[in-house]
Amino acid sequence: MEPFHTDVIIEPFRIRSVEPIRSTTQAEREKLLQAAHYNPFLLKADDVLIDLLTDSGTGAMSSGQWAAMIASDESYAGSKSYYKLETAVRDITGLTHVIPTHQGRAAENILFSTIAKPGDIIPSNSHFDTTRAHVENNGAEALDLVIREGREPQTIHPFKGNMDIPALRNFLETTDLSRVPVIMLTITNNSGGGQPVSMKNIRDVSALAREFGIPFFLDACRFAENSWFIKIREEGYEDKSPIEIAREMFSYADGCTMSAKKDGMSNIGGFLALNDDTLAARCRSMTILTEGFPTYGGMAGYDMEAVAAGLYEALDEGYLRYRIRSTTYLGDKLTRAGISIIQPVGGHAVYIDARDMLPHIEPLHYPAWSLANALYVAGGIRSVEIGSVMFGLQPDGSEKPASMELVRLAIPRRVYTQSHVDFLAEAVIHVFHHRHALRGYKITSQDRVLRHFTAHLEPLCE
Ligand code: F0G
């Protein structure tokens, strides 16, 4: 017999515990959105049918993770579960000091409040919103130096998350280096479309960091997905396993911040890992101040168990193949319908180009926000704006349009089936066909920091 082959994507797991989701009518959703001040962050999750707000902490854990959690050690100091986490992180990253934190931004807070001071500049391919906020909160400047292709939604490039190496070199040659405490690289590049960074680029950034004597840290939230893209797109890596690729990526770095809510396959947790003994000691002091004793940071013993197991599950080949294929399938379906998305499709999410879809809504009337709200009203789908509401407010209080107006459909790990994916593709295509009816928004109240989480908005009148 010929070997059986199919292009049908199947989930590489069976489902043994289910969580009901609730349908609402379009009329109900219109009222619910109004009551939430037209901000999807303020909706109750129970009023959402398919929740693509984030892939962070929203994944389903495996039976293996739950089993490890039951056997956790909740000792305040030196818990067995901490040593499991430390062993897993050291095994995958090769980094010496492992400081657990309750999530990624806590690791960022500890790192930046320890090393950054007013007037400093911290380059990255693109800082995510929390990273940027922590850099700025310490009076430093967050500088994005992604390659040009990474800012062009339609340009096809295998590694659109890459750092612009000539721009980084120029920056290092023309800047007082005492003002550059660290160079960061976000893998995959979330703000830029979930786009991967190549091994060559990681190596090049690392070489520049060494040449100029500056520490190099990875923002490693989606390191496993980045490893998979290197495997399928970069010459010389096709026969390597994801874990081998991950180990090589980390070998070029002096440290990393990690949100284990992504490729740690956990609902909460994170860590800061680094090699420098002196810096680690300073970071541990800050951990005690803000998170907890350094062998639990902000995590329960069972959280550390979940992460220790989850880091390996995220690197499983069968899982990664399914994960990336499923995201690509959604992106391809939308593309075939004529919707512009960031190309090629990234790892954890599909990013719709709202500026392209809604040219009649100007950037400071927030086209991507308008699209996200329409997706909720039409299909009960919650997504997130990555555009001028998220990034438009400047430190001096002025408004500037973001470089892109995107709606991110972030796919929680191991949660939705392919039929959910088909349903949501149809809902997005429905909104696309009715796009001319969408209107812009104005902000009626907001906070100065990370305003998108809490802002109140109103639709503009025709
Ligand atoms: N870095 C990146 C690249 C992220 O995507 C996130 C979180 C963080 C750091 C912070 O981690 O949430 O554990 O504190 N991103 C989530 C998202 C919130 O929806 O993309 P955290």
Residues whose N, C-alpha, C, O or C-beta is under 5 A from the ligand:
A	BS01	F0G	L53 T54 D55 S56 Q103 G104 R105 A106 F128 T130 T186 T188 N190 D219 C221 S259 K261 G269
